[in-house]
Amino acid sequence: MKEKSAQEKNAAERQVSLITDALSKAAGNNGVWLNEEGKQYPRFYPKGAAVSPFNAMVLGLNSDKIGYATNLYTLFSEAKKRDEAVMAHERGVPFNWYAWNKYVNRHNPEDIIDRKDYQELSATDQTQYKGIHNREIRVLFNIDQTMLPLKDKEYVVELSLNLKNNVSWAKKGYSMVATQFKLGADAAIASIPVADPTFVEQPHGTLPVIGKLKGKLKIEGRKVVGNNFAICFAENGTIANWTFNGKQIVMPEAGPDFNGFRRIANDNISLGATGGVAENENKEEGAISGQKHLVKAPTKQGKNVVVETTVGNGKDTHAIVYTIYPNGVVDMKVTFENSSVDTRRVGITMQFAPGMENVEYYAKGPWSNYIDRQRSQMLGRYTTTVDGMFEEQSAPQTMGDRQGLRNLKLSGNGTSLDITVEGMLAFSLSHVDDQQFNYDVFYGGKHPYDLTRSPQVFAHFDIWQRGIGNHSCGGDSCLPQYQVPTGKHVVTMRFAPKAE
């Protein structure tokens, strides 16, 4: 037998140590010595050679001992290629690797060929050779030891100058000036301050792939039924009904809908009562509601169900693709379309069920902000209520926008709805519908007490709103960089309902 190398001896000692430690602890753990948490069988990430039972045991024991979340492992070199490098000072685990690099003729021991030549042989000729394996020790690293878990996470550092002492107009600790920077390997993004309006246009991560799930979906016409949820689409493609654990998620047949409406004083053209505000400058683009169409009825795609719809204004059409998963999660991929830089708003609206009053969001806040009005707003996670997002303006108008939405959570009616975003998106929530703002906000004489509060939640999800500008004071309507970009813009929202 060939004598083991020093590397092989060290690997064997490490493997024996992992097994011994696990068996020693089993006595005080009801005999359980491996995979107490029920992790999946150890494998290479993202895919690769099969793992032998012995190697799987060693990888599993190593994962258990250190406390890694998964049994996914990778080679140092492969992690580096994927830009998910192993972090500094991490120790790998030995893996017994057998390399089949040479093949010998079964009838002539001197006839040895390499793997490349072997693969070029016909199937018949290959039977004349047998592989010669060369035992090697490779070092693997759990994905928790790499940059992968951090790759789609966002880290922001905040710098501020605060008062050292109390003064007559503020208390000690009051922030005089502050700014934020995003940390990350992408130097182009990291160099942009969060206060910069272009920050919200930068990519901020991708939605994780949803793997195999238990449960089955049943299609009943335009209705998709799961274990504890059902979502039904109307003949025109809008969501007719959506329930989870018997609780309503959205208002029946109330969206998603096309919406390009915005009514603010700064959009006034001539400062006169007939200056365009009362009629809405962009009648097509500024539609409160649009035409809806069911493009593709619920259709099975593997274990999931896909539905395709559109909403439009007769000029621009937003395409919506739903992917419904067996666990009740729904992905809504929206391809927004805009044909004019003068459009005031490019987005969709939805109406969530009454009671979803509690709001937690990860975006720029805590006050409303817009593409050209956001430098003083910090990216963070904020908690409020839908009523708390209403702004008491002397002349009620479009309000409450929050830029750079990453995550939004609504709760309060027995069901919480978690919405995670991939792509650039802004949002606003209100108990007041847009139609009540459809008046001349400059000379209309309306006040907050004239508005009617509805129990449902009116939600806007916008790819872009035209900059506020300064037109109401006779200045620029909107700087060019804050006008709405034309073309197509894709955003995916993942809706994950959960019982409270």
N, C-alpha and C positions, 0 to 999 in steps of 0.2 A: 504494500500500500504506500502511495506517495505521501511523504511527510508533509504535514501542514505547515504553511508559511506563518510568519509572525502575525500577519494580518488576520489569517484564519484562526489562529489561537486566541487572539484578542476578541474576535467576534464570538467565538465559542464561549469564552468566559462571560461576555456580556449577556449572551442568550441564556446561559445557565443561571446567571444572577437574576434575570427577569423571572424565570420559571420558579426558582427557589423562593424569591420574595413573595410571589403570588400564592404559592402553596402554603407558605408560612402564615399568611394573613387569612387564608381560607378558613382556618380553624375558628377564628373569631368572627367569621362572616357567613355563618350557616353553610359552610362548605363551598361557597361560591368563590371561584378563583380566577374567572375570566369573563369579561364582557357583562358585568352586572347591569349596565345601563341599556343593554340590547342594541348596541350599535350594529350597523350593517357589516357584512363580511369585508375584511380589509382588501383594498384594491388600489391600483395606481390611479392618480388623477392627472388629466381628465379621463384617459383610457390607456390601456397598454397591455403588457403580458399578464397572463393569469398568475395568480399567487398560489403557491403550493400550501398544503395544510400546515406544514411546519412553519414556513415563513409567515403565514396568516396568524398563527398562534403568537409568534414573537412580536409582530406588529401590533396585534391586539393587546398584548400584555404591556407593551411600551405605551400605547395610548391610554390604557387604564391607569398606569402608574403616574404618568404626568398629568392626566386629567384633560386630554384633548377632547374636543367636541365630536370628532369623527374618526373613522379609521381610513381616511384618505391620505395617501402618501405620494411623494414625488421625488425625483432625482434633483440634485442641486443644479445641474446643468439645464435640465428641462424647465425648472422654475425660472431660471434666469432668462431663458429664451422667451418665456411668456410674459416677461416684465413683472414677475411675481417673486422676486429674489428671496432666498432664505435670509432671515434677519440675523444680525450679528450675534456672535457668542452662542449660537444654537448647536446642540449636540444631536447628531443623527443616530439611527438605529441600524445595526448590520442586517444585511439581506443576502441570503445565499443565492447567488446567481450562476446559472449554468449557460455558458456561451457555446452555441453549436456553430463554430466557425469553419470546421474542416470535416471532410467526409472521406472514408477509406473504402476501397473496393473490397467487397466481401471475398473475392477470390484471389486478389493480388494485394497484399499488405503494403507494397511499395507504391501503389497507385493511390495517391492522396490528392484531393482537389479542395478548393476553398468553397465557401457558401455561394458565391456569385456563379461559379461554374456549375455547381450542383443545381441551382435553380434554373439554369438554361437547358438542362437535360430534359429529355422527354420523360413522361411518367414511367414508361417501361424501363428506361436506362437508370432512373433514380432508384429502382428496386435493387440494383446491383451494388449500391453503396449504403453504408451505415454511418451515422453521425458520430463524431468524436467530441464529447463535451469537455469543456475546460471550466473548472470550478473557479469562480471569482467571488469576492466579497464587495458588494456595492453598499453604499450608505444612503439610506432613505430619510426623508424629512416629512413629518406630518404637515399638512397644509396650514395648520395653526402656527407653524414655525416660519411660514412665508408671509409675503406681503399680500397674499390673496384675500384673507379676511378683511384687510384694510383697503383693498383696491377700490371698492365701490362705496366706501364710507367717506364722510366729509368731516374734515377738521378745520376749524376756524379759530385763529388767535385774535383776541381783542386787545387793543392798546388804548389806554385812556389817561388823561391828566385830571386828577381830582383835587378838590380843595383840601388842604392839610388841616385847616382850622375852621371853626364856625365864623361866619360873617353875618352882617345884618340881613342880607338877602338870601342866604343859603346856609345849610348845615355842612359840617365837615363830611367829606366824602362825596360831595356833589360833583358830578362829572362835567368838566368844562369843555372838553373836546375828546372825541373817541373815534377810532376807526378799526376796521377788521381786515384781516388777510386770510386767505385760504391756504392751508398747508397741503402740499402734495408734490408728486414727482414731476408733474407737468408744469414746467417753468412758465409757459405762456399764460396759463390760468392763474398760477400762484402769484404772478407779478401784477395781477389786476386787483386793486382794492375792492372789497365788497361794496363800498360806497359808489364805485364807478357804475354808471347805468348799464354798461355792457356786461357786467358780471352776471346778470340774470340770463344772459344769452348763452353762457358757457355750459357745456355738458356737466352734469353732476351725478352721474351714475346710471346704471341700467337695472331694470327689474330682474330679480333672480328667476331662473327657469324653474317652473313648477314640475317636479318629477312625477313618478307614478303615484297615483292616489287610489285609495280604497273607495268603493262605492260605484254606483252606476247612475247614469243619467237616462231619463226616459223622455222621448219627444211625443207630445200629444198635439199634433197640428202645429200651431205657432207657440205652444207652451213647452217649456223645458222644466222637468221635475227632478229634483234630487232628493236625498234622504230627509233633509229638514228645510228645504227651500223650494221655491217655484218662481220662475220668471216667464211672463207671458208677453208676447209682442202683438200689438194691434195690426190691423190690415195695412196701415200706412207705415209700419215699421217702428213707431214709437213704443215705449214700454207701457203696456196696458196695465200690468200689475207685477209687483215684485215683493215677495214676502220671504222672511227668514224666521224660522221658529214661530210661525204664525203672526209675526209682527210686520207691519207695512214698512218698506224701505223708501219708496217714492210714491208720489201722488199718482193716481191712475191717469194714464194717457197725458202726462204733463212733461214729456221730454224723454230724451234730449231733443232740444229744438234749436233751430238756427236763431242767432241773435246778434245783431250788429248795432243795436240801439244804445245811444248815449246822449244824455241831455245835461249839459253843463253851461254855465254862463260864458265861459271862455270860448265856446264854439260859436258865439254870436258873431255874425259877419259885420253888420253895420250899426250896432248899438241902437237899433230901432225896434219898435214893436213888431214890425213885419220883416225883421232882419234875417229870417230864416230859421230861427231857433224853434219857433212854434210849429213849423212844418217839418222840422228835421232836415238838415242840409242834404244828407244823402238818403233819399227815400228808399232806394233799393237796398243799399248796403246797411242802412239803419233800421231795417225791419225788426220789429219786436218778435215776430214769429215767422216761420218759413214753411215751405212745402216739404213734406216728409214722404219717403218712399222705401218700401221693403224690397231690397235688391235680391237677397237670398234668405229664404226661410230657414229655421233651425235645421242644421245638418250635422250629422256625426262626423267627427274628425278624431280618430282614435277613441279614447275614452272621453274626450271633450266634445262640446257642441259649439259650432260657429254660426253666427248670424251676421248678415251684412245689411246696412241701411244707409240712407243719405238724408241730409237736411240741406235745403238751399233757399235762395231768395230770388231765383229766376235768372241770376247772373253768376253767382258763385255757389259751389256745392261742396259741403263738407261730407266726406265719406267716413262712416263709422263701422268698424268691424269688432264684434263682440266675440270673445272666447270664454265660454262658461265651463268651469271645472267641476268635478264631482264633489268637491268639498264646499261649494257655494261661492267660491271666489270668481269674480267676473273681471276680465280685462276689456277695456274699451279703448281701442286704438282709433284715434281721430286724425284724419288727414284734412287739415284746414286749407281752404283755398281763398285767395284774395287777389282781385284784379285791379285794385285802385289804391294809390297811396293816400287818397283823401278819405278812405274808409275810417270811420271813427272807432269801430270795434270789430274784432274778428274772434268769435267765440260761440259757445253753446250755453244753453240754460237747462237746468233741471229743477224740479221741485221735490224736496225731501219731505218725508212724513212729519206731521205735527209731533212735538215732543223732543225732537232732536235739537235741543237748545244748547247743550254744552259743546264748546268748540275748543279743540286743541290743534294748533297748526305749526308747521315748521316752514317758515318763509320769512320775508322781510317784514318787520313790524317794530313796535306794537301798533303804530298809527297807520292810517291808510297811506298808500304810496303808489306812484305811477311811474312810467318809464322815464319821465323827465322830472320827477319829484320823489327821489328816493335816497338822496345822499345822507340824510340824517337818520335813516332807518337801518336797524341792525338785523342781520340774519340770525334767527334763533327760534326756539320753541316757545310758543306763547299759549296761554289759556285765557278764554273769555267766554262770552255767550253770544248768540245771534243778536239779541237785543243790545248787547254791549258794543256791537259793531256798527250800530246806527249812529249817524253823525247829525247833531242838532244844527243844521244850517238855516239861516234866515229864510232862504228860498230853497226848499228841498230839491235835490237833483241827484244825478248818478254819483255814487260814493262808495267808499269802503274797500277799494281795491288793495290787494296785497301781492307784491311781485315775488318771483322766484319760488313758487310753491314746490316743496318737496313732498310734504305729507300733511294730510288733513284728517282729523278724527272728529266725528259727530256722535253724540250719545245723548241718552236721556229718556228714551221711550221703551226701555227694556232691551234694546239692541244697539250696539255700537257699530259704526261703519268707519273702517279705516281705508283711506284713499291715498295710495302712493303713486307718485308721478315720475315718469321718464320723459324728459324733454322740457322745453320752456313753457311755463304756464303761470298765469295769475288767477286769483279767485276773489270773489266777494260773496257775502251771505246777508240776507235781509228778510224781514217779515213783510216788506212792502214791495209790491209788484211794479214792474217797469211802467206799466200803463199810467200809473199815478204821477210819474215824472214827465209824461208826454204833454207838456204845456210850456208856455214861454216863461222860462225861469228868470228872465231878466225883468219882465214887466207883468208877470202873471198874478202876483199877489198871493201866492200860496205859502202856507206856513206848516211846520211839522205837525201841528195839531189838526190840520186838515186831512192828514193821511189816515188811511184805514189799515190797521195791523191785521194780517192774516195769520192763522195758526201754523200753516206750512212754512217751509224754509225755501226761499227763492235763491238759487245758487247760480252764479256766473262762473264759467271756466273759459278764460280767454288766452289765446296765443299772443295777442297784442291789443293794446288800446293806444290810439293816437295820443301823442304827448299833449299835456294840458295847455302848454303855451301861455300867452299873455294877451290874447286878443280882446278880452273884455275891457282892457285899459288902453286899447289902441295900438298895442305893440304887435309882435310877431304872433301869428296864429300857432305855428309849431315849427321848430327847427327841423331841417331835412332828416337828421339822423333819428328823429323820434316819430317820423311818419311811419305808417304801417307798411311793412315790406310786402311786395307782391309775390305771387307764386304759391307753392304748396309747403306746408309746415306740419310735421307729424309729431303727435304727442300720444302717449299711452297712459291711461289711468287704471290702476288696479284697485277694484272695490272688494274689500274683505269684510263681510258682516260677521258679527260675533254676538252671542247672547251675553247680556250684562249680568 
